[in-house]
């Protein structure tokens, strides 16, 4: 079968499996793994083999780390304080050390034991987030801590991208220490180079690109920067993914971060899916019977070690026993990033095929076991803490002291700027998005948090955590663009209040139909304001004026429509 036919089979299988997994609300990463198993060389059925496949799929991890870097720029890492920083880094360090020691004492070489520790320390943010969302616990205290720690794991795991490839090229302790030292020096050089380039070239480059107002040029620029950074670190003998992470960190400091993330997301998701397909192709079901006991032992080690370590760290940091156990149970699940480290270790010949099968199988089994533990984390934690379980909906003391929820403004023109000034004067946190670089520059000079982004872009809206927003104000001047944004918000965030600006009565009606909570037409609002001033000049009481004006608004301007009034 030619390569095109094999690619079509792979895509058709991926579409079918991912469609089923999404309907069943199962993380799609597991679906891609299943596709790899089905189409791999170890199972009956079509065997897909494209020589360039592994090379292309590797960029999925590059873009994953690039996205992580966007969300953890240097200022953001420096601003991390307290429990998330301590718990996140402490969990990875202690789990890696404990598992490495156990595997080494079992007679395994230290380099191999280290790979076990690094892989076992990872948790699946996808599984944690999806199960918590189903349970309605994503805003609980243990939910917030668990998700924050899981995401922070990806940052603390970046050094493994530097260390693991080196472990396969050195045999003696002296040679290994020298190779590791040289690898760390090269990592620092790469960081310094990307840092300097990012500071002096990236911001001017993206300013020049956005002035062209071309989505195509913006996408090309993002791909160029990510791949150039990956090539730079690869040229130094480091991993491609490490370069992607560094580039993401540098862009994360600019006002273009959100739009870059939305632009790169389709490439990341598809390539990362192909990467997991490649991992699935490495899995040999027939190799499990001779090693099943090691697989079970490995999965139990992942689940138990992380549960205990996280629970102890959380308890020592001041959380109560129930919240500590619940947080530990969330982090017990195996992680997709651990599968990425396995692939790196296999390619670097740090581990052989048999150990690779044990690791892959252990992580997959730990994903299943961890998902079950997360689903019943409340009852299990209550028993472990010696307390009577509370009802699932009773979050009580588990709730975090949530800071004032922020407002998202779509569009920073005349109306958006006015709203921003009012919010800032009242001390309400907000973030605004606009696609005009001149407006953004002026806004940032005024001290307003305005980022570059097309507010009608679904990828942008999906990446800016609207689930944490208290209100969205859509001030876009183009009616069709505003309608697209409002319709997306109503479909994906039905409980989120949306106030929209409308040009006229017809636009107001369309926006309300699309899902806006309120849609006030500019011209009519100006007329109402002038009418209110006129009534006040005529000595009509202010309360009565307010009632009259609000009455017109609450009827959605029905009286004006019936009178066929046009602005």
N, C-alpha and C positions, 0 to 999 in steps of 0.2 A: 504493500500500500504506500502511495506517495505521501510526502510530508503534509500536503494540503488536506488530503483525506483524513490523516491522523489528527490534524489540528481541528478539523470540523467535528470529528468524533469526540475529541476532548471537550470542545466548547458545548456541544449538545449534551453530553453527560453532565457537565458542570451546571448548565442552565437547569436541567431536570432535577438534579440533586439539591442544588441551592434553593430552588423554588419550593421543594418539599420541606427542606429544613426551615426555611423562613415561615412557612405556614404552620409548622409545628413549634415555632419559636425556639429552635435549637441554633446555637451559634454557627454561622456559616463556615467558620474556619474548620469545624469538624466535618462539614459537608465536603469541603475541598479535600480534606484528608481521605475521606471515603472515596472520592473520585479517583485519587491517586492509587488507592488500594485496588480498586476495580480495574483500572487501566494499566496497572503495574505488571511487571514480569512474573510475579509470584502467584497470580490468580488466573483462573480459567476465564477466557474472554478476550476481547481485543487488547492487544498490547501496543500502546502508543510509545513510540521512541523517536524523538526528534533531537539530534545532537545539540542543536543550539538552545534547546528548551531550558536546561539547567542554568545556562549563562543569563538568559533573559529573566528567568524566575528569581535569580539572585538579587535583581534590582528591586524586588518587592520589599526585601529587608532594608535596602538602602532608603527607599521612600518612607518606610515605617519609621526608621530612625530620624529621617529628615523631619517628619511630622512631629515626633517627640521633641526634637530640638527646637522646633518653633514654639512649643509650649513651655520650654524650660530654657529661656535665654539667660544670660549671665545676671542681669538685674533680678530676674525672677528667682533664680537659684540663691542669690545673695539674700533675697527677702524672706526665704523660707526659714521659719523659726519653729521651735517647740516640738510638739509631739510628732507631727508628720515627718519632719526631717529625722528625728531620732529614731522613730519607729521604722520608717521606711529603710533607711540605711542600715540600722541595727539588725533588722530582720534578715536582709540579704547577707550581711557579714556573718552573723552567728549561724544561720542555716548553712551557708557555704562551709564554714569552719567545722561545724559539728558533723555534717555528712561526709566531708572530706576525711576527717579523722576516723569515722566509723568504717568507711570503705577501705581506707589505708590499713587499718588494723585487721581487716578481713583478708589481707594479703595482696591487695591490688597496688600497682605502682602509684606513686604519689601524683604523677601527672594525670593519670586516669581518674584517680580519686577526686582530684580537683574539678575535673569536668563533671563528675557526678554531683558534687556540691553546688557548682554553678547552675547546672540544669535544674536541680531539685529546688533551688531557692526562688525560682520564677513562679508567678501566679498569673492566671488568665483574667485580665481586666474585662474582656468581653463576656465571659461566663458570669463573673461577679456582678457586673452591671445589669445584665439581662435578667438574672434570677432575682436580684434585689428589686428591679423595676416591677416584675410580676408580683412580688410579695408586697409591694408598696413600702419597702424599707430603704429606698435609695436616699431618703432625706433623714433617716434616723442617725443617731450618733455613731453606732457601729458601722452603718452603711457608708457614711461620709469618710470615716477613718479608713475603712477597708479599701474603698475605691481610691482614695488619695495615696495610700501606701502602695497599692498595686501599680498605679501609674508611675509613682516615683521609683518603683523597682526597675522600670525600663531605663531610667537615667543611671541608677547605681550599677546596672548591668553592663554599661558601655565599656568599662575597663576589661570585661571578659572578651570583648571583640578584639582587644589588643593582645591579651595574654594567651588565649587558647591557640591561635594559629602558630605561636612560637613554640608551644609545648611539643609539637610533632617534629621539630627539626633539630633538637638537642637531646643527647643521650646522657652525658655526665652532668653532675650537679654544677660543676664549674661552668661548663658550656651553657647550661640552661640559665644560670643566673646572669651570665654575660649577655645571652640573647635577650632575656627579659629586660635587663637594664638598657640595652640598645633599643629595644622596641619602645620602652617608655620614653627614652630620649627623642625618638622619632615622633612619638605621639605628641610630645610637648612642642616639637618643631612644627608639626602639622597644625596644632592648635594655634600657635603663634602666627603662622602664615595665614591661616583662614581668618583669624581674628583681625589681623592688619588689613587684609583684603576686604573683609566685611565692613570694617570701620571706614575705609577710605574709598572703596569702589562700589559696594553693593547699593548703598542708599542713593548715590548719584545715578547709578545705572537704572534702578527702578523708577526714580523720578523722571529720567529721560524717557523710559518706556511708557509710563502711564500718561505722559503728555501726548503721546501718539493716539491714546484712546483706542487701542487695538487689543482685543482679548487674545487674538492669535499671537501677537508679538509678546504679550505678557506671559502666556503659557510657554512659548519657546524660551523666554528668558529664565523662567523658573526651572525648566528642565535642564537648561544649560548650566545654571549655577549648581544644582544638585549633583549632576553627573560630573561636572568639572571637579568639584570637591571630592567626590568618590574616587575619581581617577587620580587625584593628587595623593590621597592617602594610600591608594593601592600601589602607586609608583614608589612609595616609601617602604613597601613591604607590609603595610597594615591592611585592615579589611576595608572593603568598599563602604560598608555600612557606617564605619566610624567617620568617614568623610561626610556622608550624608547628615549625620548627627551634628557635626561641627557647622556645616552650612546652615542647617535649620536654626541653630543657636544664634548665629549672626543675623539672619533675617528676622528672627523673633524679637530683636531689639528695635525693629523699624515699624512704621505705621502700616506696612504692607502685609503684615503677618497673617491676618485673617483671610485676605483674598488669596494669598499664596497657598494657604492651607486648603481652601476650597478648590483652587485650581489643581493642586497636586492629588487631591483625594481620589478621583477616578483612576488615575494611573496607579496610585498606591494600592487601592483595593483590588484591582484586576491582577497586578503583578504579585501582590502578596497572596492572592488566591492561587496563582500558578505556583508560587513557592510552596504552599502547603500541599498542592497536588504532587509536587516533586518529593516532599517528605513522605506522603502516602505511598508513593511508588517504591520507597526504600523499605516499606514494612512488608515482612514476609510472614503471613499467618501460619504457614507450615513450620516455621522455626520456633513457634511458641511452646508446643508440648514439651520439648526437652528443657526449656528454661522457664516454665510457667511459675515455678516457686520463686525464682529470682524476680520475676515481673511483679508478683503479688507483694513480695517483700519490699521491692523498690517503691511501689505505689503506696504501701502503708508507711514507709519511711517519709515519703513526701508529705503525706497528709498529717501524720502524727507530729513530725518534727516541726513543721511550720505552725501547726495549731498551738503546740506547747510554747514554742519560742515567742510567737507573737503575743500570746496571752500573757506570758510572764512580763514581756517588755511593756505591754499596754498597762498591766496592773502596776508595775513599778513606776510608770509615768504619771499615775494618779487616777486612772480610770477605775470604776468599780468592777467587781468580779464578773458580773453578768456581761457588761459591755466588753470587758477584756476577752472573755471566752468567745463571745459572738464575733468579735473582730478576728480572733485567731481562726475560727472556723471558716470565715470568709476567705482568708488567705491560704487555706489548706489546699485549694484546687491547683492542679498542674497548670503550666502556662505555655502558650504558643511560642513565646520568646525562648523558652527552654528548648523547644523543637528546633528553633533557628540555631541555637548554640550546638545542638547535636549535629546538625548538618555541617557546621563549621568545623567541629572536631573530627567528623568523618572525612571531610575533604582534606584536612591537615594531617590525617593518619594518626591522630592522637589516640583514637580508639579504633578497634577492629569491628568487623561486621556483626559479630555475636553481641558484643557489648552495646553496639548501636541499636540492635533489636531489643535488648533488655531496656535500654534507656527510653526508646520511642514507646514501647509497650507500657512501660511504667508510667510515663507522663500521660498517655492516653487513658489508662485506667484511673489515674489520679484525677483526671478531668471529670470523669464520670462520678467517682466517689465524692470528690469535692463539691460537685453540683448538688448531690443529694444532701450533703452536710449543710450546705448553704441554705437549701430549701427548708430544713428543719433546725436552723441554727438557734432559734429562740428556745425551743423545748430542750434541746441538747445542752445549751449553755445554762439554762435554769437548773437542770439536774446536776451538772458539773459544779455549779456554784452553790448548790444546796438550797435553792429557792424554788418556790412554786411558780410554775410557768404562768406568764400573763397572756392574755388574749393577743392574737397577732396584730390587731389594730391598735392595741394600747401601747403607744410608743413612750408615753410618760417621760421618765427621766432619761430615756435614750436620745431624746431630741437634742441636737446641737443648738447652741445659742446662735441662731442664724442672723448674720448682719443684715442691715437694711438692704432689701432687694433693689437691684439697680433697674434703671430705665434704659431701653435701647431705642435710639433715634435713627430712623432710616432716611437719610438725606439731610445735608447740612447747608441748605440754602438759607434764604431770609427767614422762613418759618422755623426751620430746624435750629438755626442760631438763636432765635428768640427764645425757643423752648429751653435750649441748653443754658442760656443766661438765667432764666427763671429757676431751673433745677439747681444750678450751681449756687444761686443766691439763697436757696432754701436748704442747701446742704444735702440734696438727694443725689446719690451716686448714679452716673450714667455713662454710656459710651455711644458715640454716634458714628455712622458710616457714610462715606460719600466717595464718588468716583472722580471728583474734580481736584487735581493736585494743588491748584492755587488755593481753593477753599481749605483744604487740609492743612497746608502750610500756615495759613492765617489763623486757623483754629488752634493749632498747636502753639503758635506764638501767643495766643490769648490764654493758654493754659487749659484748653478744653480737650478731653480725650477723644479725638476723632481719628478713625482708622480708614485706610483705603479699602474700598470694597463695593461691589455692585449688589445693592440690597435686594434686588430681584433674583439674584443667583441662588438657586436652591442649595447648592453646595456650601455657599457662604452661610446661609441661614442655618444649615445643619451643623456648622462647625463652631458657632459662637455661643453655645450653651444657653439657648433661650429658655430651657427648663428652669434656670435660676433667675430669670427676669421677672419683675413685678408688672411691667407694662411695656408695650411697644408702641411707639409713635411713628407712623409712616407719613413723611412730609414730602414725598417725591412729587415732582411737578407733572410728570407724564402719567396720565390716567392708566394706560395699559400696564405700565411697569408697576404702578402701585397696586393694581388689581392682582397681578401675578404674585406679588409679595404677600398681600392680604390673604389670598386663597391658600397659599402654602402654609401660612401661620394658622389659619383656621383648620386646615386638614391635619397638621402635625402637632399643634399645640392648642387644642380646642378650649382649654380653660384659661388661656392667656388673654388678658384684655388688650385690644388693639384699637387705638385711636388713629384715624386717618384724615389726611387733608384732602379735600375735594375741590375741584375747580368750579363746579356748578352743581345744580340740583340733580341733573342726570348722573353725573359722576358720583355724587353722594349716594344715590339709590343703588348704583352698581356696586359700590364698595360695601355698603351694608349687606347687600345680597351675597357678596363674596365672603362675608364673615366678620367684617369690622364691627366693633362694639359701638363706635361713634364715627361719623364721617361728616364733618362740617364744611360746607362750601365756602371758599374764601369770600366771594363777592357778597353772598347773603349775610355772612357773619359781619362783614364791614357795614352792610346796611343796617343790621340789627344794632350794631354798636352806635352808629349815627342816630338811629331812631331812639335808642335809650338816652343818648345825650339830649336829644330834642325834648323828650318827655321830662327829663330832669330840669331843663331850662324852663319848661312850662310848669314847674313846681309840682309835678307828679311825685308822690313819695317814692323813695328809692326801693323800698320793699315791693311796692306794686309794680314798678318798672322791672325789677328782677323776675317777678312772677310771670309777667307778660312775655318777656324774652325767653325764659326757660320753657314756658308753655309752647312756644313756637318750636324750640329745639326738640322737646320731648315728643312732639307729634311728627318729628322728622320733616318739618317744614311743609306739612300737608296743606295748611291754609294757604301758603304761598303757591304751592303747585296748583291748587284748585282755582286760584286767582290768575294762573298762567303768568306768573311773574318771572321774568328772565333777567339775569344780571347784565 
